[in-house]
């Protein structure tokens, strides 16, 4: 075993994994298969590792994460844009898989991203089902948009596809519900989150599956993790618009749906939205602010084990 701590960057592609160990300068390339990943993990276990950094690649990294976590190796998963921006900031403009692995190792040492929490097999399955449901909803929306522009046999085919998708979504919802019911902790957390007006079964289940850090981080930390923390764009006398970026886009999109419902049915979010619009904020910006506020409230609720509605039906307002 080496005497100094190492930082590992792994660039993931469909066919291969490019690995770089810093500061040893050791680079290797292995196939992105279950067997080769197993061999790689055995090699990495012989080092004194601080952190292994990967980029989210739409699922290509799943098997690698599973095996690394099973070996109790610390893994961080970052947004690809973060890695690319870091490369530009350090003057590394060239881009190859080997260079990307070096950049990820350097990013890990410099930025120390948060280690991924270890998921159980059931939690992983739940996340995959929720992800699949999200994909089918996107396909269904696209087909509904095409329906208004179609005629004749094409229209009939689209309507048949929409009907099929509705059936698949119904079945997926049942499978998600069944899997959730097998875990009492999930049931309790889902029901707890659903006490919030605007948070239904789909949103609460998504948060349980894809945001296990909820309630364990500060308001600023959870906002950055999801990508709803407003980022300043100021320079000198110029005051730019504050924007959101990065984070877990699918969680953010799910919370947007909740915020839209909350603006009508949640008295706190509704009043907050109306105040922002009255002050001249655009509706889009006000909605984004509502998403941020909802996340902060949910985080505080889970942290303090304090539901939205208490027994006497008075609203519990979380100030965080």
C-alpha positions in Angstrom: 0.0 0.0 0.0 1.2 3.5 -0.9 2.3 5.8 1.9 0.5 8.9 0.6 -3.2 9.4 0.0 -4.5 9.2 -3.6 -7.3 10.8 -5.5 -8.8 8.9 -8.4 -10.6 10.1 -11.5 -12.5 7.7 -13.7 -13.8 8.8 -17.1 -16.7 6.5 -18.0 -17.8 5.7 -21.5 -20.0 2.9 -22.9 -17.0 0.7 -23.8 -14.2 1.6 -21.4 -13.1 3.2 -18.1 -10.1 5.5 -18.1 -8.6 5.7 -14.7 -6.0 8.2 -13.3 -4.5 8.0 -9.8 -3.1 11.2 -8.5 -0.4 12.1 -7.4 1.2 8.9 -8.5 0.5 9.7 -12.2 -0.7 6.2 -12.8 -3.1 5.7 -15.7 -4.9 2.6 -16.9 -7.8 1.7 -19.1 -10.3 -1.2 -18.6 -13.4 -2.4 -20.3 -16.7 -1.2 -18.9 -17.9 -4.7 -18.0 -18.9 -6.3 -14.7 -15.8 -8.6 -14.7 -13.3 -5.9 -15.6 -14.8 -3.5 -13.1 -14.4 -6.2 -10.5 -10.7 -6.5 -11.3 -10.3 -2.7 -11.2 -11.9 -2.5 -7.8 -9.5 -5.1 -6.4 -6.6 -2.9 -7.6 -8.0 0.3 -6.2 -8.5 -1.4 -2.8 -4.7 -1.7 -2.5 -4.3 2.1 -2.4 -4.9 4.6 0.4 -7.7 6.5 -1.4 -9.2 9.8 -0.4 -11.9 9.9 -3.1 -12.9 8.5 -6.4 -14.6 11.0 -8.7 -16.9 10.1 -11.6 -19.2 12.2 -13.9 -22.8 11.3 -14.3 -23.2 9.6 -17.7 -26.8 8.6 -17.9 -26.4 5.3 -16.2 -23.2 4.0 -17.8 -21.5 4.5 -14.4 -24.1 2.4 -12.4 -22.3 -0.9 -12.3 -19.0 0.8 -11.4 -20.7 2.7 -8.5 -22.3 -0.4 -7.2 -19.0 -2.4 -7.1 -17.0 0.5 -5.6 -19.6 1.1 -2.8 -19.8 -2.6 -2.2 -16.0 -2.5 -1.5 -16.6 0.5 0.8 -14.5 2.8 -1.4 -15.5 6.5 -1.3 -17.2 7.7 -4.5 -18.4 11.1 -5.6 -20.6 11.7 -8.6 -20.5 15.1 -10.2 -22.3 17.0 -13.0 -20.2 16.8 -16.2 -20.4 20.6 -16.6 -18.5 21.0 -13.3 -15.7 18.8 -14.6 -15.5 20.7 -17.9 -15.6 24.1 -16.2 -12.8 23.0 -13.8 -10.7 21.9 -16.8 -11.1 25.3 -18.5 -10.3 27.1 -15.3 -7.0 25.1 -15.0 -6.1 25.8 -18.6 -6.7 22.2 -19.8 -8.5 22.9 -23.1 -7.7 19.6 -24.8 -10.2 16.8 -24.2 -9.7 13.1 -24.4 -10.9 10.3 -22.1 -7.4 10.0 -20.5 -7.2 13.8 -19.9 -10.7 13.8 -18.5 -9.7 11.2 -15.9 -6.8 13.4 -14.8 -9.1 16.4 -14.5 -11.5 14.4 -12.4 -8.7 13.3 -10.0 -7.5 16.9 -9.7 -11.1 18.1 -9.2 -11.5 15.7 -6.3 -8.4 16.9 -4.6 -9.1 20.6 -5.1 -12.9 20.7 -4.6 -13.5 17.6 -2.4 -17.1 16.8 -3.6 -19.5 15.0 -1.3 -19.3 11.3 -1.1 -22.3 9.4 -2.5 -24.5 7.8 0.2 -24.6 4.0 -0.2 -27.9 2.8 -1.6 -29.5 -0.5 -0.9 -30.5 -2.8 -3.8 -34.2 -1.9 -3.1 -33.4 1.8 -3.1 -31.6 1.4 -6.4 -34.5 -0.5 -7.9 -36.9 2.2 -6.8 -34.7 4.9 -8.4 -34.6 3.0 -11.7 -38.4 2.6 -11.7 -38.9 6.3 -11.0 -36.4 7.1 -13.8 -38.2 4.9 -16.2 -41.5 6.5 -15.3 -40.0 9.9 -16.0 -38.8 8.7 -19.4 -42.3 7.4 -20.3 -43.9 10.7 -19.2 -41.6 12.6 -21.5 -42.4 10.3 -24.5 -46.1 10.6 -23.7 -45.9 14.4 -23.6 -44.1 14.4 -27.0 -46.8 12.2 -28.5 -49.6 14.4 -27.2 -47.9 17.4 -28.8 -47.7 15.5 -32.1 -51.4 14.5 -31.9 -52.6 18.1 -32.5 -50.7 18.2 -35.7 -51.6 14.8 -37.1 -54.4 13.4 -39.2 -55.7 10.0 -40.5 -53.6 6.9 -39.8 -50.8 8.8 -38.2 -53.2 10.2 -35.7 -54.7 6.8 -35.0 -51.2 5.4 -34.4 -50.3 8.2 -32.0 -53.5 7.8 -30.1 -52.8 4.0 -29.8 -49.3 4.7 -28.5 -50.6 7.2 -26.0 -53.1 4.6 -24.7 -50.3 2.1 -24.4 -48.1 4.5 -22.5 -51.0 5.3 -20.1 -51.3 1.6 -19.4 -47.5 1.2 -18.8 -47.5 4.3 -16.6 -50.3 2.9 -14.5 -48.4 -0.4 -14.2 -45.2 1.4 -13.2 -47.0 3.4 -10.6 -48.3 0.2 -9.1 -44.8 -1.3 -9.1 -43.3 1.8 -7.5 -46.1 1.7 -4.8 -45.5 -2.0 -4.2 -41.8 -1.6 -3.8 -42.3 1.4 -1.5 -44.7 -0.6 0.7 -41.9 -3.2 1.4 -39.9 -0.6 3.4 -41.5 0.9 6.5 -39.0 3.7 6.6 -39.9 4.7 3.0 -43.6 4.5 3.8 -43.2 6.8 6.8 -41.0 9.3 4.9 -43.3 9.4 1.8 -46.4 9.9 4.0 -44.5 12.5 6.0 -43.6 14.5 2.9 -47.2 14.2 1.5 -48.5 16.3 4.5 -47.2 19.3 2.5 -49.7 20.7 0.0 -48.3 20.3 -3.5 -46.3 17.2 -2.6 -48.0 14.0 -3.9 -47.1 10.4 -4.2 -44.8 10.7 -7.2 -42.9 13.7 -5.9 -42.5 12.3 -2.4 -41.3 8.9 -3.7 -38.8 10.6 -6.0 -37.4 12.6 -3.1 -37.1 9.5 -1.0 -35.3 7.6 -3.8 -33.2 10.3 -5.4 -32.5 12.7 -2.6 -31.6 10.6 0.5 -29.6 13.6 1.8 -32.9 15.5 2.5 -32.9 16.6 6.2 -29.2 15.8 6.7 -27.7 19.0 5.1 -28.1 22.7 5.7 -30.5 24.7 3.6 -27.6 26.1 1.5 -26.1 22.6 1.0 -29.3 20.9 -0.1 -30.1 23.8 -2.4 -26.7 23.5 -4.1 -27.0 19.7 -4.3 -30.4 20.0 -6.2 -29.3 23.0 -8.2 -31.8 25.6 -7.0 -29.4 27.9 -5.1 -29.4 31.3 -6.8 -26.0 32.1 -8.2 -24.9 35.8 -8.4 -23.6 37.2 -11.7 -22.3 40.6 -10.5 -19.2 42.5 -11.6 -18.3 46.0 -10.3 -21.4 48.2 -10.6 -23.2 45.7 -12.7 -25.8 43.6 -11.0 -26.7 40.6 -13.1 -29.6 38.3 -12.8 -29.2 35.5 -10.2 -29.5 32.1 -11.9 -29.6 28.4 -11.0 -27.4 25.8 -12.5 -26.1 22.2 -12.2 -27.3 19.9 -9.5 -29.8 17.0 -9.8 -31.9 18.1 -12.7 -34.5 15.3 -12.4 -35.1 16.2 -8.7 -35.4 19.9 -9.6 -37.9 19.1 -12.4 -40.0 17.1 -10.0 -40.0 19.9 -7.5 -41.1 22.3 -10.2 -44.2 20.2 -10.8 -44.9 20.4 -7.0 -44.4 24.1 -6.9 -46.9 24.6 -9.7 -49.5 22.7 -7.7 -48.4 24.5 -4.5 -49.0 27.9 -6.0 -52.7 27.0 -6.0 -53.1 24.9 -2.9 -50.3 25.6 -0.5 -51.0 28.9 1.4 -47.4 29.6 2.2 -46.0 29.0 -1.3 -49.0 30.8 -2.9 -48.5 33.9 -0.7 -44.8 33.8 -1.4 -45.3 33.6 -5.1 -47.8 36.5 -5.1 -45.5 38.7 -3.1 -42.7 38.2 -5.6 -44.9 38.9 -8.6 -46.2 42.1 -6.9 -42.6 43.2 -6.4 -42.0 43.0 -10.2 -40.4 39.6 -10.4 -41.1 37.6 -13.5 -43.5 34.6 -13.1 -40.7 32.3 -14.2 -38.3 33.7 -11.6 -41.0 33.7 -8.9 -41.7 30.0 -9.7 -38.0 29.1 -9.4 -37.9 30.9 -6.0 -40.9 28.9 -4.9 -39.1 25.6 -5.8 -36.1 26.8 -3.7 -38.4 27.7 -0.8 -40.3 24.4 -1.0 -37.0 22.4 -0.9 -35.8 24.4 2.1 -39.0 23.8 4.0 -39.0 20.1 3.2 -35.4 19.8 4.3 -36.2 21.5 7.6 -39.3 19.3 8.1 -37.4 16.1 7.7 -34.5 17.4 9.8 -36.8 18.4 12.7 -39.3 15.5 12.2 -42.0 18.2 12.0 -44.9 17.6 9.6 -46.6 20.3 7.7 -50.0 19.8 9.4 -50.3 19.0 13.1 -53.3 17.3 14.8 -55.3 20.5 15.4 -55.0 21.3 11.7 -53.0 24.5 12.3 -50.4 25.0 9.6 -46.8 24.4 10.7 -44.6 27.0 9.0 -41.0 26.1 8.9 -38.7 29.1 9.0 -35.3 28.1 7.7 
